[in-house]
Amino acid sequence: MDMGFRWIVLAAMIAAGCNGEVAGPAPSDAGTVAATPSSNPASTSRPGIVVLGDSLTAGLGLPESEAYPALLQEKMDAEGYQFQIVNAGVSGDTTAGGLRRLDWALEGDAKILIVALGGNDALRGLSIDDMRRNLSTIIERAQKRGVSVLLAGMEAPPNYGQDYTVKFRQVYRDLARTHNVTFVPFLLDGVAGQARLNQGDGIHPNAEGARLIAQTIWRALQPMADAATATP
């Protein structure tokens, strides 16, 4: 099954209210979520790196220790960095939902924000203009607090047409350039569409897939951690 077909299948599951990532009203609108963040910076004594995302970040279907934020923590600890990775992933969340809970997520001594949102906007065919505004506001608010931002891009399913797909992808590139933030073009690079790296739904990574996502993020995150460590 190729990547495009997997996207279409998952989108159809969501539209039909089956056992996909979300069913019925958007969790960010209805206040119902399948996962909650494991902690926030205020609960730790170390400076925080917050990962604001959806089920891909929350680690849906995986033990908490195998979600990619936990694997990033392992890398941080192994390299001797004094940062606490905060998993602020909520299953089913959209960019609008992420924006609504941003202030809570950045409580405490947050130094870096990883923004990994947009997958659910794409699966629901939500407004690209609204997504752009939501992500832009998230970045701007974080930067005003002195928090460095890493933006992780997503891809839209092909069933909404090429125009939507291209414009969706371009949002991330435009925002990265406009706000001068660290940019990872695709969170699921090398993982999406690979059956051996995903769970049975074909969209959420398994443990091996999560390790690859952690490696992708780590390559961009490590220089940011070095810079944050060097800043008084």
TORFI-26415 format. One line per 3 residues: number of its first residue (from 1); for each residue x, y, z of N, C-alpha, C. Coordinates in Angstrom, 3 decimals. Example, Ala and Ser with C-alpha at 12.3 -4.5 7.8 and 13.67 -1.06 7.14 Angstrom:
# residues 2
1	13.190,-5.690,7.800,12.300,-4.500,7.800,13.200,-3.300,7.800; 12.850,-2.250,7.080,13.670,-1.060,7.140,12.900,0.030,7.870;
END
This chain:
# residues 232
1	0.860,-1.182,0.000,0.000,0.000,0.000,0.899,1.235,0.000; 0.737,2.142,-0.958,1.615,3.291,-1.013,1.142,4.382,-0.065; 2.000,5.415,0.086,1.717,6.466,1.056,0.416,7.191,0.749;
4	0.194,7.487,-0.530,-1.009,8.213,-0.908,-2.260,7.463,-0.526; -2.277,6.173,-0.749,-3.458,5.382,-0.427,-3.667,5.318,1.084; -2.580,5.226,1.845,-2.703,5.208,3.299,-3.360,6.495,3.804;
7	-2.935,7.633,3.250,-3.538,8.903,3.633,-5.036,8.897,3.346; -5.414,8.406,2.160,-6.820,8.401,1.766,-7.631,7.507,2.689; -7.081,6.328,3.023,-7.776,5.411,3.924,-8.008,6.063,5.279;
10	-6.964,6.705,5.833,-7.114,7.311,7.141,-8.101,8.461,7.098; -8.041,9.274,6.057,-8.987,10.383,5.937,-10.418,9.865,5.873; -10.625,8.758,5.155,-11.960,8.176,5.059,-12.432,7.656,6.417;
13	-11.490,7.082,7.202,-11.842,6.591,8.534,-12.305,7.736,9.422; -11.587,8.859,9.343,-11.957,10.006,10.159,-13.320,10.530,9.748; -13.526,10.667,8.445,-14.798,11.189,7.948,-15.959,10.289,8.343;
16	-15.711,8.988,8.392,-16.765,8.029,8.712,-16.962,7.825,10.205; -16.023,8.392,11.004,-16.144,8.232,12.455,-15.729,6.858,12.915; -14.810,6.208,12.176,-14.313,4.895,12.586,-13.172,5.074,13.566;
19	-12.432,3.987,13.838,-11.393,4.019,14.856,-10.093,4.570,14.320; -10.143,5.737,13.760,-8.933,6.425,13.369,-8.470,7.286,14.519; -7.693,8.330,14.194,-7.137,9.166,15.243,-8.208,9.952,15.971;
22	-9.221,10.387,15.251,-10.294,11.135,15.880,-11.612,10.668,15.315; -12.680,10.925,16.036,-14.010,10.602,15.535,-14.974,11.632,16.078; -15.943,12.025,15.261,-16.900,13.018,15.722,-16.278,14.394,15.757;
25	-16.687,15.261,16.706,-16.179,16.620,16.780,-14.684,16.631,17.028; -14.010,17.652,16.530,-12.575,17.780,16.731,-12.270,17.830,18.216; -11.317,17.012,18.679,-11.018,17.003,20.104,-10.642,18.376,20.632;
28	-9.920,19.165,19.837,-9.506,20.475,20.311,-10.700,21.406,20.489; -11.809,21.138,19.791,-13.005,21.952,19.921,-13.909,21.425,21.025; -13.971,20.102,21.137,-14.888,19.487,22.090,-14.264,19.265,23.454;
31	-12.925,19.393,23.542,-12.245,19.202,24.813,-12.005,17.748,25.142; -12.139,16.853,24.174,-11.916,15.434,24.385,-10.638,15.026,23.677; -9.745,14.395,24.390,-8.483,13.985,23.794,-8.204,12.539,24.139;
34	-7.380,11.912,23.289,-7.018,10.521,23.527,-5.735,10.392,24.323; -5.017,11.496,24.476,-3.792,11.479,25.256,-3.581,12.863,25.829; -2.888,12.933,26.948,-2.596,14.219,27.543,-1.102,14.363,27.706;
37	-0.574,15.593,27.708,0.859,15.787,27.898,1.314,15.166,29.199; 2.524,14.597,29.176,3.013,13.894,30.353,3.480,14.848,31.432; 3.847,16.066,31.056,4.332,17.019,32.033,4.396,18.375,31.379;
40	4.726,19.397,32.172,5.037,20.677,31.567,6.253,21.258,32.255; 6.883,22.297,31.680,8.126,22.787,32.235,8.031,23.202,33.689; 6.852,23.647,34.110,6.713,24.098,35.491,6.922,22.967,36.487;
43	6.787,21.708,36.028,6.902,20.574,36.940,8.333,20.055,37.031; 9.287,20.689,36.358,10.667,20.224,36.372,11.585,21.336,36.850; 12.769,20.953,37.328,13.754,21.932,37.765,14.730,22.278,36.653;
46	14.683,21.543,35.550,15.596,21.793,34.442,14.912,22.647,33.381; 15.688,23.391,32.583,15.070,24.134,31.478,14.398,23.174,30.508; 13.271,23.619,29.936,12.440,22.724,29.150,12.582,22.888,27.648;
49	12.423,21.786,26.951,12.233,21.745,25.504,10.862,21.130,25.286; 9.917,21.945,24.836,8.524,21.535,24.730,8.226,21.058,23.309; 7.608,19.886,23.196,7.209,19.352,21.892,5.695,19.466,21.793;
52	5.237,20.466,21.030,3.808,20.737,20.883,3.303,20.011,19.641; 2.504,18.964,19.841,2.094,18.166,18.694,0.775,17.453,18.902; 0.542,16.474,18.029,-0.688,15.690,18.059,-0.358,14.252,18.448;
55	-1.101,13.282,17.918,-0.894,11.883,18.318,0.471,11.349,17.913; 1.067,11.895,16.852,2.399,11.463,16.442,3.410,11.792,17.529; 3.194,12.910,18.211,4.057,13.323,19.317,3.661,12.622,20.609;
58	2.357,12.525,20.865,1.885,11.859,22.086,2.311,10.397,22.131; 2.545,9.809,20.953,2.955,8.411,20.905,1.777,7.459,20.949; 0.692,7.803,20.251,-0.488,6.955,20.240,-0.125,5.525,19.853;
61	-0.549,4.569,20.674,-0.286,3.160,20.410,1.055,2.663,20.914; 1.846,3.546,21.529,3.161,3.173,22.038,3.245,3.424,23.535; 4.102,2.699,24.244,4.398,3.090,25.623,5.015,4.485,25.613;
64	4.791,5.241,26.661,5.319,6.607,26.718,6.817,6.645,26.477; 7.527,5.621,26.940,8.983,5.582,26.818,9.459,5.387,25.379; 8.548,4.992,24.476,8.933,4.746,23.081,8.474,5.851,22.144;
67	7.737,6.842,22.644,7.363,7.991,21.822,8.612,8.807,21.532; 8.642,9.502,20.403,9.892,10.155,20.018,10.359,11.233,21.006; 9.460,11.969,21.719,9.997,12.902,22.713,10.801,12.202,23.813;
70	10.366,11.024,24.242,11.116,10.278,25.254,12.473,9.854,24.711; 12.509,9.515,23.433,13.777,9.129,22.818,14.706,10.328,22.681; 14.139,11.506,22.454,14.951,12.723,22.452,15.542,12.974,23.839;
73	14.760,12.682,24.884,15.279,12.837,26.247,16.473,11.915,26.473; 16.374,10.693,25.957,17.494,9.764,26.096,18.747,10.318,25.437; 18.580,10.904,24.258,19.723,11.492,23.566,20.292,12.674,24.348;
76	19.406,13.515,24.882,19.847,14.650,25.685,20.677,14.179,26.872; 20.162,13.195,27.587,20.848,12.692,28.772,22.185,12.053,28.406; 22.198,11.290,27.317,23.430,10.612,26.905,24.524,11.602,26.523;
79	24.107,12.749,25.981,25.076,13.765,25.553,25.401,14.763,26.659; 24.765,14.609,27.813,25.076,15.452,28.950,24.377,16.792,28.979; 23.326,16.964,28.189,22.569,18.219,28.203,21.634,18.247,29.409;
82	21.461,19.430,29.975,20.606,19.574,31.151,19.237,20.133,30.770; 18.575,19.467,29.832,17.244,19.894,29.399,16.234,18.802,29.698; 15.010,19.228,29.983,13.890,18.309,30.169,12.992,18.374,28.948;
85	12.862,17.273,28.226,11.937,17.214,27.100,10.523,17.058,27.637; 9.634,17.939,27.210,8.246,17.923,27.667,7.348,17.491,26.516; 6.701,16.365,26.672,5.800,15.855,25.637,4.443,16.531,25.779;
88	4.226,17.563,24.962,2.936,18.269,24.946,2.156,17.858,23.712; 2.113,16.557,23.468,1.341,16.014,22.361,-0.045,15.602,22.815; -1.060,15.981,22.055,-2.450,15.615,22.354,-3.066,15.002,21.102;
91	-3.515,13.778,21.208,-4.079,13.093,20.048,-5.289,13.825,19.497; -5.327,13.964,18.184,-6.438,14.620,17.519,-6.293,16.125,17.423; -5.231,16.695,17.987,-5.127,18.146,18.031,-4.828,18.748,16.664;
94	-5.371,19.928,16.443,-5.113,20.720,15.248,-4.207,21.884,15.620; -3.845,22.692,14.623,-3.052,23.883,14.925,-3.837,24.841,15.821; -5.146,24.908,15.644,-5.972,25.768,16.506,-5.926,25.285,17.950;
97	-6.014,23.978,18.154,-5.935,23.432,19.495,-4.575,23.678,20.125; -3.522,23.519,19.328,-2.184,23.777,19.836,-2.006,25.219,20.263; -2.566,26.130,19.488,-2.485,27.543,19.840,-3.209,27.818,21.150;
100	-4.373,27.182,21.355,-5.143,27.439,22.575,-4.412,26.979,23.837; -3.591,25.968,23.737,-2.906,25.477,24.932,-1.422,25.864,24.975; -1.015,26.776,24.105,0.398,27.154,24.034,0.903,27.753,25.338;
103	0.154,28.703,25.899,0.630,29.372,27.113,0.854,28.372,28.235; -0.061,27.419,28.365,0.127,26.372,29.380,1.384,25.565,29.093; 1.585,25.210,27.844,2.727,24.366,27.478,4.055,25.054,27.752;
106	4.083,26.378,27.649,5.328,27.118,27.825,5.545,27.619,29.243; 4.702,27.200,30.168,4.911,27.584,31.563,6.255,27.068,32.049; 6.854,27.812,32.965,8.136,27.389,33.494,9.285,27.923,32.647;
109	10.414,27.270,32.741,11.641,27.732,32.081,11.811,27.059,30.721; 10.878,27.314,29.808,10.969,26.740,28.467,11.998,27.501,27.645; 12.910,26.776,27.007,13.951,27.385,26.194,13.735,27.161,24.702;
112	13.170,26.006,24.360,12.979,25.627,22.957,11.578,25.045,22.799; 10.919,25.421,21.704,9.607,24.863,21.366,9.709,24.147,20.025; 9.361,22.873,20.011,9.242,22.109,18.771,7.776,22.090,18.388;
115	7.450,22.646,17.226,6.065,22.700,16.751,5.866,21.603,15.714; 5.065,20.613,16.060,4.826,19.461,15.181,3.327,19.274,15.006; 2.688,20.256,14.398,1.241,20.264,14.215,0.879,20.454,12.747;
118	-0.351,20.106,12.414,-0.856,20.304,11.066,-1.404,19.046,10.419; -1.011,17.883,10.930,-1.484,16.642,10.332,-2.991,16.506,10.370; -3.605,16.897,11.487,-5.065,16.790,11.595,-5.780,17.874,10.801;
121	-5.148,19.043,10.660,-5.701,20.069,9.762,-5.805,19.503,8.356; -4.737,18.806,7.935,-4.708,18.239,6.583,-5.743,17.134,6.415; -5.826,16.240,7.393,-6.740,15.113,7.286,-8.201,15.560,7.238;
124	-8.492,16.714,7.839,-9.855,17.239,7.826,-10.079,18.249,6.704; -9.036,18.542,5.956,-9.159,19.511,4.874,-9.477,20.907,5.376; -8.937,21.266,6.537,-9.217,22.575,7.116,-8.523,23.686,6.331;
127	-8.944,24.898,6.585,-8.433,26.055,5.861,-6.929,26.196,6.002; -6.239,26.300,4.877,-4.802,26.497,4.897,-4.462,27.874,5.454; -5.274,28.865,5.144,-5.041,30.207,5.674,-5.148,30.221,7.191;
130	-6.132,29.502,7.732,-6.276,29.428,9.184,-5.074,28.711,9.799; -4.640,27.636,9.155,-3.482,26.906,9.658,-2.254,27.809,9.680; -2.064,28.563,8.616,-0.930,29.479,8.545,-0.966,30.486,9.705;
133	-2.152,31.065,9.944,-2.279,32.044,11.023,-2.022,31.405,12.388; -2.551,30.207,12.586,-2.346,29.528,13.868,-0.866,29.253,14.121; -0.198,28.687,13.128,1.220,28.368,13.293,2.050,29.636,13.453;
136	1.725,30.653,12.681,2.456,31.908,12.784,2.310,32.512,14.176; 1.100,32.462,14.723,0.868,33.013,16.056,1.606,32.218,17.116; 1.626,30.894,16.974,2.381,30.054,17.909,3.847,30.460,17.912;
139	4.419,30.589,16.733,5.832,30.954,16.626,6.081,32.338,17.220; 5.238,33.293,16.865,5.428,34.668,17.343,5.334,34.758,18.858; 4.353,34.068,19.433,4.193,34.120,20.888,5.394,33.489,21.589;
142	5.880,32.388,21.038,7.049,31.733,21.633,8.268,32.647,21.548; 8.485,33.242,20.399,9.648,34.100,20.229,9.578,35.326,21.137; 8.396,35.861,21.362,8.249,37.008,22.260,8.641,36.650,23.690;
145	8.526,35.365,24.021,8.927,34.907,25.355,10.395,34.517,25.399; 11.114,34.709,24.292,12.522,34.344,24.236,12.758,32.865,24.012; 11.738,32.171,23.518,11.826,30.725,23.273,12.204,30.487,21.808;
148	13.255,29.717,21.570,13.640,29.360,20.209,12.671,28.315,19.661; 12.438,28.339,18.353,11.423,27.468,17.748,12.037,26.577,16.671; 11.653,25.305,16.734,11.928,24.342,15.668,10.576,23.975,15.062;
151	10.416,24.230,13.780,9.161,23.929,13.084,9.311,22.654,12.271; 8.456,21.670,12.547,8.459,20.413,11.803,7.287,20.394,10.835; 7.563,20.253,9.544,6.514,20.267,8.535,5.765,18.950,8.442;
154	4.589,19.031,7.838,3.784,17.852,7.555,3.385,17.870,6.087; 2.787,16.779,5.630,2.280,16.678,4.264,0.777,16.439,4.302; 0.079,16.962,3.312,-1.365,16.761,3.214,-1.674,15.533,2.372;
157	-2.797,14.844,2.642,-3.182,13.698,1.818,-3.540,14.163,0.414; -3.355,13.295,-0.582,-3.577,13.707,-1.970,-5.043,13.843,-2.358; -5.960,13.349,-1.520,-7.363,13.323,-1.936,-8.035,14.694,-1.946;
160	-7.356,15.738,-1.422,-7.910,17.087,-1.492,-7.425,17.845,-2.729; -6.640,17.180,-3.551,-6.176,17.794,-4.785,-4.776,18.365,-4.675; -4.135,18.478,-5.824,-2.748,18.925,-5.853,-2.587,20.356,-5.329;
163	-3.549,21.215,-5.642,-3.441,22.606,-5.215,-3.388,22.696,-3.692; -4.266,21.964,-3.015,-4.268,21.968,-1.548,-2.952,21.410,-1.013; -2.495,20.307,-1.598,-1.276,19.659,-1.134,-0.073,20.579,-1.260;
166	0.057,21.233,-2.392,1.204,22.119,-2.628,1.156,23.327,-1.702; -0.025,23.937,-1.566,-0.152,25.108,-0.699,0.092,24.742,0.761; -0.394,23.575,1.153,-0.189,23.109,2.522,1.303,22.989,2.820;
169	2.023,22.330,1.949,3.463,22.138,2.135,4.189,23.480,2.189; 3.767,24.417,1.356,4.455,25.699,1.260,4.296,26.539,2.516; 3.205,26.341,3.250,2.992,27.097,4.483,4.195,26.967,5.408;
172	4.661,25.754,5.607,5.773,25.527,6.532,7.048,26.207,6.054; 7.311,26.101,4.760,8.515,26.729,4.223,8.454,28.243,4.349; 7.292,28.802,4.073,7.131,30.252,4.186,7.303,30.717,5.629;
175	6.695,30.002,6.564,6.793,30.395,7.960,8.220,30.270,8.486; 8.911,29.216,8.097,10.295,29.038,8.540,11.160,30.194,8.066; 10.941,30.610,6.829,11.724,31.719,6.273,11.317,33.049,6.903;
178	10.017,33.305,7.024,9.539,34.579,7.556,9.977,34.800,9.003; 9.898,33.748,9.805,10.197,33.875,11.234,11.620,33.444,11.584; 12.373,33.001,10.585,13.774,32.609,10.783,13.919,31.558,11.886;
181	13.175,30.469,11.733,13.237,29.392,12.716,13.901,28.166,12.103; 14.399,27.301,12.969,14.945,26.021,12.522,13.819,25.202,11.906; 14.122,24.525,10.799,13.060,23.883,10.024,13.419,22.455,9.660;
184	12.497,21.540,9.954,12.549,20.158,9.490,11.404,20.006,8.497; 11.678,19.823,7.202,10.604,19.848,6.204,9.479,18.846,6.415; 9.801,17.634,6.925,8.758,16.625,7.083,9.055,15.786,8.309;
187	8.186,15.871,9.299,8.366,15.126,10.545,8.522,13.633,10.292; 7.760,13.110,9.335,7.729,11.665,9.078,8.642,11.247,7.935; 9.673,12.024,7.679,10.595,11.718,6.593,11.204,10.328,6.779;
190	11.058,9.486,5.760,11.586,8.134,5.815,10.718,7.150,6.564; 9.635,7.640,7.168,8.747,6.788,7.962,7.376,6.643,7.299; 6.817,7.747,6.812,5.490,7.713,6.186,5.466,6.758,5.007;
193	4.447,5.929,4.955,4.279,5.007,3.842,5.101,3.742,3.927; 5.891,3.588,4.987,6.725,2.397,5.164,6.053,1.455,6.159; 5.509,0.368,5.665,4.718,-0.522,6.520,5.515,-1.018,7.726;
196	6.773,-1.317,7.550,7.579,-1.882,8.641,7.856,-0.859,9.746; 7.592,0.426,9.468,7.874,1.486,10.443,6.620,2.059,11.075; 5.463,1.494,10.725,4.200,2.025,11.214,3.346,0.940,11.852;
199	2.419,1.382,12.677,1.466,0.470,13.286,0.441,0.031,12.240; -0.513,-0.775,12.677,-1.479,-1.351,11.751,-2.330,-0.349,11.012; -2.491,0.875,11.572,-3.305,1.872,10.876,-2.569,2.508,9.707;
202	-1.274,2.224,9.596,-0.505,2.741,8.470,-0.122,4.193,8.582; -0.383,4.842,9.710,-0.097,6.272,9.834,0.698,6.610,11.090; 0.480,5.874,12.177,1.206,6.162,13.414,2.446,5.268,13.495;
205	3.587,5.867,13.767,4.827,5.083,13.773,4.856,4.048,14.882; 5.510,2.928,14.595,5.796,1.950,15.640,7.088,2.377,16.337; 7.610,1.520,17.197,8.794,1.899,17.972,9.976,2.218,17.074;
208	10.161,1.433,16.023,11.275,1.685,15.112,11.069,2.994,14.355; 9.836,3.244,13.928,9.545,4.500,13.247,9.772,5.696,14.146; 9.381,5.571,15.420,9.590,6.665,16.370,11.068,6.954,16.558;
211	11.891,5.917,16.522,13.340,6.131,16.638,13.876,6.939,15.456; 13.351,6.668,14.271,13.791,7.424,13.100,13.329,8.882,13.177; 12.112,9.104,13.670,11.640,10.475,13.851,12.533,11.211,14.842;
214	12.886,10.538,15.941,13.764,11.158,16.933,15.103,11.541,16.309; 15.632,10.685,15.444,16.901,10.995,14.779,16.761,12.212,13.873; 15.641,12.282,13.154,15.400,13.419,12.259,15.346,14.714,13.046;
217	14.602,14.718,14.148,14.478,15.917,14.971,15.809,16.237,15.659; 16.492,15.215,16.109,17.738,15.433,16.846,18.791,16.172,16.015; 18.865,15.866,14.748,19.863,16.526,13.902,19.655,18.039,13.874;
220	18.397,18.460,13.925,18.101,19.895,13.946,18.127,20.464,15.355; 17.767,19.647,16.332,17.632,20.118,17.708,18.974,20.285,18.409; 19.908,19.407,18.139,21.174,19.451,18.882,21.885,20.799,18.772;
223	22.003,21.397,17.572,22.625,22.729,17.516,21.850,23.778,18.315; 20.531,23.652,18.372,19.734,24.576,19.170,20.025,24.387,20.661; 20.180,23.140,21.078,20.517,22.856,22.474,21.891,23.432,22.809;
226	22.830,23.302,21.876,24.173,23.878,22.096,24.065,25.394,22.270; 23.290,26.046,21.411,23.153,27.498,21.478,22.474,27.915,22.777; 21.438,27.168,23.190,20.719,27.505,24.423,21.611,27.303,25.642;
229	22.468,26.294,25.578,23.389,26.039,26.686,24.412,27.144,26.811; 24.848,27.678,25.660,25.874,28.716,25.655,25.337,30.090,26.019; 24.002,30.254,25.971,23.397,31.550,26.285,23.211,31.688,27.780;
232	23.729,32.759,28.385,23.600,32.936,29.841,22.131,32.983,30.259;
END
